[in-house]
Amino acid sequence: MNPQIEKLYQISLKEERRIIGLMSGTSLDGLDIALCRIEHVGKSTKIHLEKFVTMDYEDDFRTRVRSVFAQRHIDQQLLSGLHAYIGITHAKLINTALQQWNISSTAIDCIASHGQTVYHAPQSLTKDPNWPNSTLQIGDGDHIAVHTSIITISDFRQKHIAAGGEGAPLAAYGDYLLFSHPTENRFLVNIGGISNFTFIPSHKTKLKAYATDLGPGNTMMNQYMKKYFDREMDRDAHIAKMGRVNDLLLRQLLTEEFLMLHFPKTTGPELFNLAYLERAQDCSKTAHIPHEDVMATLNRFAAQAMINGILSESEGLSDVAVYISGGGLHNPLLFEYIKSSLPKHKVESFATLGIDPDAKEAVLFALLANETLAGNKSNVSQIKDSPAVCMGKISLPE
């Protein structure tokens, strides 16, 4: 037997595995690296977050990725090169983190890499029945495996699509296994570039868990800040706080058909971007309002899309709790408006559940890798409208 296959088999038999989960979001602020100690599988899974760090990207890295991100027409040589370049870059950042933690690569069982999404194209977004649902994450797993000497599991979203899903959001799988509760009906909201939630019903109901995208999270605000202020984000909502919400523009932004679709659904910056904003400003005759007012309105737009979704799905439920993670948690204007608009719900940081909210997505990909190594698709068969599958491609170091 190939010794690497033998090693993979032995890892799958362990009662406890050390897995590094990676997440690189559309904000491109850096690579989230979460070292997790994971016991068992399925609903018996227990996760301990040993170490967590976000390794910042260099400006050149961001520029290169943005040149292909959510673009329909790109340089194929650039895309091909980026696939390897991102994998090598992520491997270097992992090695740096391990050195800082004084942990040997031999102490790690595997890496779970989300990759870098550059295009997301479900039929619900493209409206083109001639092409199947598709999504593309780059950052080659073989490069990560070879440059770290650690078995790497990557490209999780492709199996989801192949089995009939839309490739996103995948949070439901880990959220369902880790955070089900006897009495609370939980909405686990992640505010990244796109906002999404996982609904986890209490054990008292017959409802099923599911995950869905909601609408824009930080993506439109970040794009606007980059274009007009040359900043990566509106840190602490500094600019948005200086402006006033423009009701005409807000109403126009909220007319997008996607926002009216039934859950679950998925979207991306391919829809919610500056071109969408410009069309909304043209229709509402608000093209010349101050930048601060645009930012205040985009902030409210993101919040309102989340609020509307939570209210529609929690109607008739009691003991509802909303736990928020992702970069948007650090936007005080966004968080406080969501909290004040849901007075009948408990609204708290995801930290309440015992995991660093900034690490959550990286941790969940570590869990997906754990299920691929030792789990069973039946562990996630109770998730509504999402295929019961174990996901990810396995790359061996040698």
C-alpha positions in Angstrom: 0.0 0.0 0.0 1.1 3.5 -0.7 2.5 4.8 2.7 0.5 8.0 2.3 -2.7 6.0 1.9 -1.8 4.0 4.9 -1.2 7.2 6.8 -4.6 8.5 5.7 -6.3 5.3 6.9 -4.6 5.5 10.3 -5.7 9.1 10.7 -9.3 8.1 9.9 -9.2 5.6 12.8 -8.1 8.0 15.4 -10.4 9.0 18.3 -9.0 12.6 18.1 -7.5 14.5 15.2 -5.6 17.8 14.9 -6.8 19.6 11.9 -6.0 23.1 10.6 -9.0 24.9 9.1 -8.4 27.7 6.6 -10.8 30.4 5.4 -10.2 33.2 3.0 -13.2 35.4 2.4 -14.2 37.9 -0.2 -13.0 40.8 1.9 -9.4 39.6 1.3 -8.2 40.9 4.7 -6.2 37.8 5.3 -6.1 34.0 5.8 -7.9 32.7 8.9 -5.9 29.7 10.3 -7.6 27.7 13.0 -5.8 24.8 14.7 -8.5 22.5 16.0 -8.4 19.4 18.1 -11.5 17.3 17.1 -12.9 14.3 18.9 -15.2 11.8 17.3 -17.6 12.5 14.4 -21.3 13.3 13.8 -23.3 14.6 16.7 -20.7 13.3 19.1 -18.2 15.7 17.6 -16.3 17.9 20.1 -14.0 20.7 19.0 -11.4 22.5 20.9 -9.9 25.6 19.2 -6.2 25.3 20.2 -4.8 28.3 18.2 -6.2 30.9 15.9 -4.6 33.7 13.8 -5.5 35.8 10.8 -2.4 36.2 8.6 -2.6 39.4 6.7 -2.4 39.5 2.9 0.0 41.8 1.1 -1.5 44.5 -1.1 -0.1 42.8 -4.2 -1.9 39.6 -3.3 -5.2 41.5 -3.0 -4.7 43.3 -6.3 -4.0 40.0 -8.1 -7.1 38.3 -6.8 -9.3 41.3 -7.4 -8.3 41.3 -11.0 -10.2 38.0 -11.5 -12.8 38.1 -8.7 -16.4 38.0 -9.9 -15.3 39.0 -13.4 -16.8 37.3 -16.4 -13.9 38.2 -18.8 -10.4 37.5 -17.5 -6.9 36.6 -18.5 -6.8 32.8 -18.4 -3.0 32.7 -17.9 -3.5 34.9 -14.8 -6.3 32.6 -13.4 -4.1 29.5 -14.0 -1.2 31.2 -12.3 -3.3 32.4 -9.4 -4.5 28.8 -8.7 -0.9 27.8 -7.9 0.2 31.2 -6.4 -2.6 31.2 -3.8 -1.9 27.6 -2.8 1.8 28.4 -2.4 1.0 31.6 -0.5 -1.4 29.8 1.9 1.2 27.1 2.5 3.8 29.8 3.4 1.3 31.4 5.8 0.5 28.0 7.5 4.2 27.3 7.9 4.7 30.7 9.5 1.8 30.2 11.9 3.2 26.8 12.9 6.6 28.3 13.5 5.1 31.0 15.7 3.2 28.4 17.7 6.3 26.2 17.9 4.3 23.3 16.5 5.8 20.8 14.0 4.0 19.9 10.8 4.2 16.2 11.9 1.8 17.0 14.8 -0.9 18.0 12.3 -3.2 15.3 10.8 -4.5 17.4 7.9 -5.3 20.8 6.5 -8.9 21.8 5.5 -8.6 24.5 2.8 -11.6 26.5 1.6 -9.6 28.2 -1.1 -10.4 31.6 -2.6 -13.8 32.0 -4.3 -13.4 33.9 -7.6 -16.8 33.2 -9.1 -20.1 31.8 -7.9 -22.7 30.9 -10.6 -25.7 28.9 -9.5 -28.5 28.9 -12.0 -30.7 30.9 -9.6 -28.2 33.7 -10.1 -27.2 33.3 -13.8 -30.8 32.5 -15.0 -29.1 30.4 -17.6 -30.5 26.8 -17.8 -27.8 25.9 -20.4 -25.2 25.7 -17.7 -25.3 23.7 -14.4 -24.8 25.2 -11.0 -21.1 26.1 -10.7 -18.7 27.8 -8.4 -14.9 28.2 -8.5 -12.5 28.3 -5.6 -8.8 28.6 -6.4 -5.7 27.9 -4.3 -4.5 24.4 -5.3 -4.6 21.8 -2.5 -1.6 19.9 -4.0 0.6 22.9 -3.6 -0.5 23.3 0.0 0.1 19.6 0.7 3.6 19.6 -0.9 4.8 22.9 0.6 3.6 22.0 4.2 4.2 18.2 4.1 0.6 17.9 5.5 -2.3 16.0 3.9 -4.7 18.6 2.6 -8.5 18.4 1.9 -9.8 21.2 -0.3 -12.4 22.2 -2.9 -15.3 21.3 -0.6 -18.0 23.1 -2.6 -17.7 21.0 -5.8 -19.2 17.8 -4.2 -22.1 19.8 -2.9 -22.9 21.0 -6.4 -22.3 17.6 -7.9 -24.8 16.1 -5.5 -27.5 18.6 -6.4 -26.7 21.7 -4.2 -25.6 25.2 -5.2 -22.2 25.0 -3.5 -23.2 27.4 -0.7 -23.6 28.0 2.1 -21.9 25.0 3.7 -22.1 26.2 7.3 -25.2 24.2 8.0 -23.3 20.9 8.2 -21.0 22.0 11.0 -23.5 24.2 12.7 -26.1 21.4 12.8 -23.6 18.9 14.3 -22.1 21.3 16.9 -24.8 23.8 18.0 -28.2 22.1 18.1 -30.0 22.9 21.4 -32.9 21.3 23.3 -35.0 24.5 23.6 -33.5 27.3 21.6 -34.4 28.0 18.0 -31.1 29.3 16.7 -30.1 31.5 13.8 -26.4 31.4 13.4 -25.7 34.5 11.3 -22.4 35.0 9.6 -21.7 38.5 8.1 -18.9 38.1 5.6 -18.9 39.6 2.1 -22.3 38.0 1.8 -24.5 37.5 4.8 -26.0 34.1 5.6 -27.5 32.1 8.4 -28.0 28.6 9.5 -31.3 27.9 11.1 -31.1 25.2 13.8 -34.5 24.3 15.2 -34.8 23.2 18.8 -35.3 19.6 19.7 -38.9 20.3 20.5 -39.9 21.0 16.9 -40.1 18.8 13.8 -38.5 21.5 11.6 -35.3 20.8 9.8 -32.0 22.7 9.9 -30.9 24.6 6.8 -28.5 27.3 5.7 -29.2 30.2 3.3 -27.6 33.3 2.0 -29.5 36.5 2.9 -28.0 39.3 0.8 -25.0 41.6 1.0 -22.9 41.6 4.1 -19.8 43.7 3.9 -19.1 43.4 0.2 -20.8 46.5 -1.2 -19.5 48.6 1.7 -16.0 47.4 1.2 -16.1 47.9 -2.5 -17.4 51.5 -2.1 -14.7 52.2 0.5 -12.0 50.9 -1.7 -13.2 53.0 -4.7 -13.9 56.3 -3.0 -11.7 56.3 0.1 -8.9 53.8 -0.9 -9.6 51.8 2.3 -10.3 48.1 2.7 -13.3 48.7 4.9 -15.3 51.2 6.9 -13.6 50.4 10.2 -15.9 50.9 13.2 -18.5 52.3 10.7 -16.6 55.6 10.9 -17.8 56.9 7.5 -21.4 55.4 7.7 -21.9 57.1 11.1 -21.2 60.5 9.6 -24.0 60.0 7.0 -27.8 59.7 6.9 -29.8 56.8 5.5 -31.3 57.8 2.2 -34.8 56.3 2.1 -35.2 56.6 -1.6 -32.0 54.7 -2.3 -32.7 52.1 0.4 -36.1 51.3 -1.0 -34.6 50.8 -4.4 -31.8 48.6 -3.2 -34.4 46.4 -1.4 -36.4 45.7 -4.7 -33.9 43.1 -5.9 -35.7 39.8 -6.9 -33.2 37.7 -5.0 -34.4 39.2 -1.7 -37.9 38.0 -2.3 -37.0 34.3 -3.1 -37.9 31.6 -0.7 -35.1 30.1 1.5 -32.7 28.4 1.1 -30.9 30.4 -1.6 -27.4 31.5 -2.5 -25.9 34.6 -4.1 -22.6 36.5 -4.3 -20.8 39.7 -5.2 -21.6 38.8 -8.8 -25.0 40.3 -8.0 -24.4 42.6 -5.1 -21.7 45.0 -6.3 -21.1 48.6 -7.2 -22.8 48.2 -10.6 -26.0 47.2 -8.7 -25.6 50.3 -6.5 -25.2 52.5 -9.5 -28.3 51.2 -11.1 -30.2 51.7 -7.9 -28.9 55.3 -7.6 -30.0 56.0 -11.2 -33.5 54.6 -10.6 -33.9 56.5 -7.3 -32.2 59.7 -8.6 -29.7 59.6 -5.8 -26.5 59.6 -7.8 -25.1 62.8 -6.3 -25.8 62.2 -2.6 -22.7 62.5 -0.3 -20.5 59.4 0.1 -21.2 59.3 3.8 -25.0 59.0 3.0 -24.3 56.2 0.5 -22.3 54.3 3.2 -25.0 54.8 5.8 -27.5 53.5 3.3 -25.4 50.5 2.3 -25.0 49.7 6.0 -28.7 49.8 6.6 -29.4 47.8 3.4 -27.1 45.0 4.6 -28.8 45.0 8.0 -32.3 45.2 6.7 -31.8 42.2 4.4 -30.7 40.1 7.4 -33.5 41.4 9.6 -36.2 40.7 7.0 -34.9 37.1 6.6 -34.7 36.4 10.3 -38.2 37.8 11.0 -39.8 35.8 8.2 -38.3 32.5 9.2 -38.8 33.0 13.0 -42.5 33.9 12.8 -44.5 31.7 15.2 -41.4 30.4 17.0 -40.6 31.1 20.6 -37.2 31.1 22.4 -35.4 32.5 19.4 -31.7 33.3 19.6 -29.5 35.0 17.0 -25.7 34.5 17.3 -23.6 36.7 15.0 -20.1 36.0 13.6 -17.9 37.2 10.8 -16.3 40.6 10.0 -19.7 42.4 10.2 -19.8 41.7 13.9 -17.1 44.3 14.3 -19.2 47.0 12.6 -21.0 48.6 15.5 -23.6 50.4 13.5 -24.6 47.2 11.7 -24.7 45.1 14.8 -26.6 47.6 16.9 -29.3 48.1 14.3 -29.8 44.4 13.9 -30.1 44.0 17.7 -32.5 46.9 18.1 -34.7 45.6 15.3 -35.1 42.2 16.8 -36.3 43.1 20.3 -38.1 39.8 20.8 -35.0 37.8 20.0 -31.8 37.2 21.9 -29.1 38.7 19.8 -25.5 38.1 20.8 -22.0 37.5 19.6 -21.2 34.0 18.5 -18.5 34.0 21.2 -21.4 33.1 23.6 -21.3 29.6 22.1 -17.7 29.1 23.1 -15.8 29.7 19.8 -14.1 32.8 18.6 -16.5 34.4 16.1 -13.7 35.4 13.8 -12.5 31.7 13.7 -15.9 30.2 13.1 -15.7 29.6 9.4 -12.2 28.1 9.5 -13.3 25.9 12.4 -16.3 24.6 10.4 -14.1 23.7 7.4 -11.9 21.7 9.8 -15.1 19.9 10.9 -16.0 19.2 7.3 -12.6 17.6 6.8 -13.0 15.5 9.9 -16.3 14.2 8.5 -14.6 13.4 5.2 -11.9 11.4 7.0 -14.0 9.5 9.5 -17.7 10.5 9.2 -20.7 9.3 7.3 -23.1 11.2 5.1 -26.0 10.0 7.3 -24.6 12.4 10.0 -26.0 15.3 8.0 -29.1 13.7 6.4 -31.5 16.0 8.4 -30.5 19.2 6.7 -33.3 20.7 4.5 -32.8 21.0 0.8 -29.1 20.2 1.0 -27.4 17.0 -0.1 -26.1 14.6 2.5 -22.5 14.3 1.4 -19.0 14.2 2.7 -17.0 16.9 0.8 -13.5 17.7 -0.3 -10.7 16.5 -2.5 -7.7 14.8 -0.8 -4.1 15.9 -1.7 -1.2 13.9 -0.5 2.2 15.5 0.2 4.2 12.9 -1.6 
